[in-house]
Amino acid sequence: MPARRSPTELGASLDYRPPRWLPGGHLQTLWGALVARRHHGPAPLWRRERWTTPDGDFIDVDRVVQQAPSGAPLIVLFHGLEGSSASQYAVAFADFAISQRVDLAVPHFRGCSGELNLAPRAYHSGDFEEIDWILHRFAGQTPGRPMVAVGVSLGGNALLRWAGEMGHQAAAVVSAVAAVCSPLDLAAGGHAIGQGFSRLVYTRMFLSSMVPKALQKLEQHPGLFDGDALRAARDLYTFDNLFTAPLHGFRDTDDYWRRASAKPLLSDIRVPALALNALNDPFVPARSLPLAHEVGNHVQLWQPAHGGHVGFPASDGWPGLPGHVRQMPEAVGRWLLAHV
């Protein structure tokens, strides 16, 4: 196997250096999510819209409230697993959009906006059909308006999956796409989060939200899956085997993780695309990340040594705790807007 190229060789421009008091991927992940400041200016405000889906369900879309010029570019942000417009990265991207006087919208995957959706389906890591419908609806609202899209973690895998599936057609909808800390090889990421500290902390955190929502879905649609078995689930592999995979047309978890991964389609992408992954991400093993020869000419890889999972907390200097998480949205946002 060829040696992994350095971030410089990959064209990286996210010059991230963690504070000395935040060593390691776990600390950078948790501090970024729980402690660090998310915005430099006032807290962004959101305006919510409800869209009816083609199958009679709904999603909620939050748009940042601001006075952007008419025709300003739109950034569409797809959140991660159990994320929302309240996630630290969404607030930080909104703060960036306000600073640049561009629009930003966060479409919530089904069931992630605070209200359970209606259909027996939910959302999954390879949900590129939903991505396609959402992006086309945005494009249809203001024809000719420049639009870029960024996906975080699960949302980034689904977005790059969409770009690969669409090929040349993607460029008619968006000017560029970016994925941040996305598990582009879902099997590698799924097994990593199911082991050791990640299992104790992150898996437990996700299941504490996902299991109750799934059981509410069972009340909506009795007989949809085995509720007792789901209550006993202690890892994402089991959860996906009982809930995510069968509800979305996959045979089992292994089939889901294989078919939904974006990594095999990175060479098919024909629109400018960025894949940002920290090499110390506890959710995404570095050995699973794409190498330069595995992606097409349209894909740029940023693989800094540090950052954790959607962390990248930056220091304001001692004693300027708790730091902030605006550096990553600034770098990724400017990369996207440079392609408009």
matplotlib code that plots the C-alpha trace (Angstrom):
import matplotlib.pyplot as plt

x = [0.0, 1.4, 2.6, 0.0, 0.8, 1.3, -1.3, 0.9, 1.0, -2.7, -3.2, -4.4, -4.8, -6.4, -3.4, -4.8, -2.6, -4.3, -3.7, -1.1, -3.7, -5.9, -3.8, -5.4, -8.4, -10.8, -10.1, -10.3, -13.6, -15.3, -13.9, -15.1, -18.5, -19.2, -17.0, -15.5, -17.3, -19.2, -19.5, -17.5, -20.5, -24.0, -25.6, -27.1, -30.9, -32.9, -36.1, -37.8, -39.6, -41.4, -41.2, -43.5, -41.5, -42.5, -43.7, -46.0, -43.7, -41.9, -38.5, -37.8, -35.3, -33.6, -32.3, -30.0, -31.6, -29.5, -29.5, -27.6, -27.5, -30.0, -28.6, -25.9, -24.6, -26.4, -24.5, -26.5, -25.3, -26.2, -25.7, -24.3, -25.8, -28.5, -27.3, -29.4, -29.0, -28.1, -25.0, -21.8, -20.6, -23.9, -23.8, -20.2, -20.9, -23.9, -21.5, -19.2, -22.0, -23.1, -19.6, -19.5, -23.0, -24.1, -27.1, -27.0, -29.6, -29.7, -32.2, -32.8, -32.8, -36.1, -36.8, -33.9, -35.6, -37.3, -40.4, -40.8, -41.4, -44.5, -43.2, -41.8, -38.4, -35.9, -32.5, -29.2, -25.5, -26.1, -29.3, -28.3, -31.8, -33.0, -29.9, -30.9, -34.4, -33.4, -30.7, -33.0, -35.7, -33.2, -32.1, -35.7, -36.5, -34.1, -33.0, -29.4, -28.4, -25.0, -25.2, -22.6, -23.1, -21.2, -21.9, -20.6, -19.9, -22.9, -24.1, -20.8, -20.8, -24.3, -23.4, -20.3, -22.3, -24.7, -22.0, -20.5, -23.9, -24.8, -21.4, -21.5, -25.1, -24.1, -22.5, -25.9, -27.1, -24.1, -20.8, -18.8, -19.3, -17.4, -17.4, -16.1, -14.9, -17.1, -16.7, -16.3, -15.8, -18.7, -17.6, -14.3, -16.0, -18.7, -16.3, -14.1, -16.9, -17.9, -14.7, -13.0, -13.5, -15.5, -18.0, -18.3, -18.8, -19.9, -21.9, -23.8, -24.4, -25.8, -28.0, -29.4, -31.1, -31.6, -33.2, -36.1, -36.8, -36.9, -39.3, -41.5, -41.4, -42.5, -45.5, -46.4, -46.0, -46.6, -44.7, -42.0, -39.2, -38.4, -38.7, -37.3, -34.2, -33.7, -33.9, -31.1, -28.8, -25.5, -23.7, -24.5, -23.9, -26.8, -29.0, -28.4, -29.1, -32.5, -33.6, -31.5, -30.8, -34.2, -36.1, -34.1, -33.9, -30.6, -30.3, -28.4, -25.7, -22.9, -24.9, -25.8, -22.3, -20.9, -23.5, -23.9, -20.2, -19.0, -15.4, -15.9, -17.5, -14.9, -13.4, -16.8, -17.2, -17.2, -17.8, -15.2, -15.2, -13.3, -12.9, -11.5, -10.5, -8.3, -5.9, -6.6, -10.4, -11.7, -14.7, -12.7, -9.5, -6.7, -6.1, -9.6, -9.1, -8.8, -5.4, -4.7, -4.8, -8.2, -10.0, -10.7, -9.2, -12.1, -11.6, -9.2, -8.1, -7.3, -5.9, -4.4, -2.7, -5.1, -8.6, -10.5, -14.1, -15.6, -13.5, -10.7, -10.9, -8.6, -7.1, -7.5, -4.2, -3.8, -5.9, -8.4, -10.3, -12.5, -11.3, -13.5, -14.5, -14.6, -11.3, -12.7, -15.9, -13.7, -11.4, -14.0, -16.5, -13.8, -12.9, -16.5, -17.1, -13.9, -15.7, -18.7]
y = [0.0, 3.5, 5.6, 8.1, 11.6, 14.5, 17.2, 19.5, 17.1, 16.8, 20.5, 21.0, 24.6, 24.0, 24.9, 23.5, 23.2, 22.1, 24.0, 22.4, 21.7, 19.7, 16.7, 13.8, 13.1, 12.4, 15.7, 17.7, 16.0, 16.5, 20.0, 21.2, 19.7, 20.6, 23.5, 25.7, 28.8, 28.4, 32.0, 35.3, 37.6, 37.4, 33.9, 33.2, 33.1, 30.7, 30.8, 27.5, 26.2, 22.9, 21.1, 18.2, 15.4, 13.5, 10.6, 12.7, 13.0, 16.3, 17.7, 21.0, 23.4, 26.1, 29.2, 31.7, 35.1, 37.9, 40.6, 39.0, 40.8, 39.6, 36.8, 36.0, 32.4, 29.8, 27.3, 24.2, 22.2, 18.6, 17.6, 14.5, 11.6, 12.9, 16.5, 19.6, 23.3, 23.5, 21.4, 23.2, 23.0, 24.3, 27.3, 27.9, 27.7, 30.1, 32.6, 32.3, 32.8, 35.9, 37.3, 36.8, 38.0, 34.8, 32.6, 29.3, 26.7, 23.4, 20.9, 18.4, 14.7, 13.1, 13.0, 15.3, 18.6, 17.9, 16.3, 12.7, 12.3, 10.4, 7.7, 4.3, 5.4, 7.7, 8.6, 6.9, 7.5, 6.9, 8.8, 10.4, 10.3, 12.6, 14.9, 15.1, 16.1, 18.7, 20.3, 20.4, 22.1, 24.8, 25.3, 25.6, 28.3, 30.8, 29.6, 30.7, 31.5, 30.1, 27.2, 25.1, 22.3, 20.9, 17.7, 16.9, 13.3, 11.2, 14.2, 14.4, 10.8, 11.1, 14.3, 12.8, 9.7, 12.0, 13.7, 10.4, 9.0, 12.2, 12.5, 15.4, 16.3, 17.5, 20.6, 21.8, 22.0, 23.0, 24.8, 22.7, 20.2, 19.4, 16.7, 17.2, 14.3, 11.9, 8.1, 7.5, 3.8, 3.1, -0.4, 1.0, 3.8, 1.6, -0.8, 2.0, 3.6, 0.2, -0.3, 0.9, 4.5, 5.3, 2.5, 3.7, 7.4, 8.1, 4.9, 5.3, 9.0, 8.2, 5.3, 7.4, 9.5, 6.9, 4.1, 6.2, 7.8, 4.3, 3.1, 6.1, 5.0, 1.5, 3.1, 4.9, 1.7, -1.4, -4.4, -2.4, -4.2, -6.1, -3.6, -5.9, -6.6, -2.9, -2.1, -4.6, -3.0, -1.8, -0.8, 0.8, -2.4, -4.1, -0.9, -0.7, -4.4, -4.1, -0.6, 1.4, -1.4, -3.1, 0.2, 1.6, -1.4, -3.0, -6.7, -6.1, -3.9, -5.2, -4.7, -1.2, -0.1, -1.5, 0.0, 3.3, 4.2, 7.1, 6.0, 3.7, 6.6, 9.3, 8.7, 9.4, 12.9, 15.6, 18.7, 20.4, 18.4, 18.6, 15.7, 16.9, 14.2, 14.6, 11.7, 11.4, 11.2, 8.6, 7.8, 7.4, 5.3, 7.0, 3.7, 3.9, 7.3, 7.7, 8.1, 10.5, 7.8, 6.6, 9.9, 11.7, 14.9, 16.9, 15.8, 17.5, 15.8, 17.7, 15.3, 17.3, 15.3, 16.7, 17.9, 14.9, 14.3, 17.6, 19.3, 21.5, 23.7, 26.7, 28.6, 32.3, 32.1, 31.5, 32.3, 32.6, 29.4, 27.9, 28.6, 28.4, 26.1, 28.8, 27.9, 24.8, 26.5, 29.5, 27.3, 25.0, 27.9, 29.9, 26.9, 26.4, 30.1, 30.2, 27.9, 30.1]
z = [0.0, -0.8, 2.1, 3.3, 2.1, 4.4, 4.8, 2.8, -0.2, 0.0, -0.3, 3.3, 4.5, 7.8, 9.9, 13.1, 16.2, 19.4, 22.7, 24.8, 27.5, 25.1, 23.9, 22.2, 20.0, 22.9, 24.7, 21.5, 20.6, 24.0, 24.7, 21.3, 21.8, 25.4, 26.6, 23.8, 22.6, 19.3, 18.1, 18.1, 17.8, 19.3, 19.4, 16.0, 15.7, 13.6, 11.6, 11.1, 8.0, 7.6, 4.3, 3.2, 1.8, -1.4, 0.6, 2.8, 5.8, 6.9, 7.7, 9.5, 8.0, 10.2, 8.4, 10.2, 10.7, 9.2, 6.6, 3.7, 0.4, -2.3, -4.2, -1.6, -1.7, 0.4, 2.5, 3.2, 6.3, 6.8, 10.5, 12.0, 13.9, 16.3, 15.5, 14.8, 14.3, 18.0, 17.5, 18.2, 14.6, 13.2, 15.5, 14.5, 10.8, 11.3, 13.0, 10.0, 7.6, 9.4, 9.4, 5.6, 5.0, 3.3, 4.0, 5.9, 6.3, 8.3, 7.0, 9.8, 9.0, 9.9, 13.6, 14.5, 14.8, 18.2, 16.8, 15.6, 11.9, 10.6, 8.3, 9.4, 8.1, 9.9, 8.4, 7.7, 6.7, 3.0, 2.6, -0.7, -2.1, 0.7, 0.1, -3.6, -2.8, -0.3, -2.5, -5.5, -3.4, -2.2, -5.8, -7.0, -4.4, -6.0, -9.4, -10.3, -6.7, -5.9, -3.4, -1.6, 0.8, 3.8, 5.8, 9.2, 10.2, 9.1, 7.0, 5.2, 4.2, 2.9, 1.0, -0.7, -1.4, -3.2, -5.1, -6.3, -7.3, -9.3, -11.1, -13.5, -12.6, -9.1, -10.6, -11.9, -8.3, -6.1, -6.7, -4.2, -1.3, 1.8, 4.4, 7.9, 10.0, 8.1, 8.4, 4.7, 5.5, 7.7, 8.9, 10.1, 11.9, 13.3, 14.8, 16.2, 18.1, 19.5, 21.4, 24.6, 25.7, 22.6, 23.5, 27.1, 26.3, 22.7, 22.0, 25.3, 24.4, 21.0, 22.2, 25.0, 22.3, 19.5, 21.4, 22.9, 19.5, 17.9, 20.6, 19.9, 16.2, 17.3, 19.1, 15.8, 13.8, 15.9, 14.8, 13.0, 14.8, 18.0, 20.8, 23.5, 21.4, 20.8, 24.4, 25.0, 22.3, 23.7, 20.5, 17.2, 15.3, 17.1, 16.8, 13.1, 12.7, 14.4, 13.3, 10.7, 8.2, 7.9, 7.9, 5.0, 2.7, 3.8, 4.6, 7.9, 9.4, 7.3, 4.1, 5.3, 6.2, 2.9, 0.6, 2.3, 2.5, 0.4, 0.1, -2.9, -4.9, -4.2, -7.7, -9.3, -7.9, -10.6, -8.5, -6.3, -3.0, 0.2, 2.7, 6.1, 8.6, 11.6, 11.9, 15.7, 15.3, 17.8, 15.5, 12.2, 12.2, 10.3, 8.4, 6.9, 5.4, 1.6, 0.1, -2.8, -5.4, -4.2, -5.0, -8.3, -9.4, -8.0, -4.4, -2.1, 1.1, 4.3, 7.0, 9.8, 12.7, 15.3, 15.8, 17.2, 15.9, 14.8, 17.6, 16.4, 19.6, 19.3, 22.2, 22.9, 24.9, 28.6, 30.6, 27.7, 28.4, 27.2, 23.6, 20.6, 17.6, 14.9, 13.2, 11.3, 10.0, 8.9, 6.9, 5.4, 4.8, 2.9, 0.9, -0.2, -1.0, -3.0, -5.5, -5.9]

ax = plt.figure().add_subplot(projection="3d")
ax.plot(x, y, z, "-o")
ax.set_aspect("equal")
plt.show()
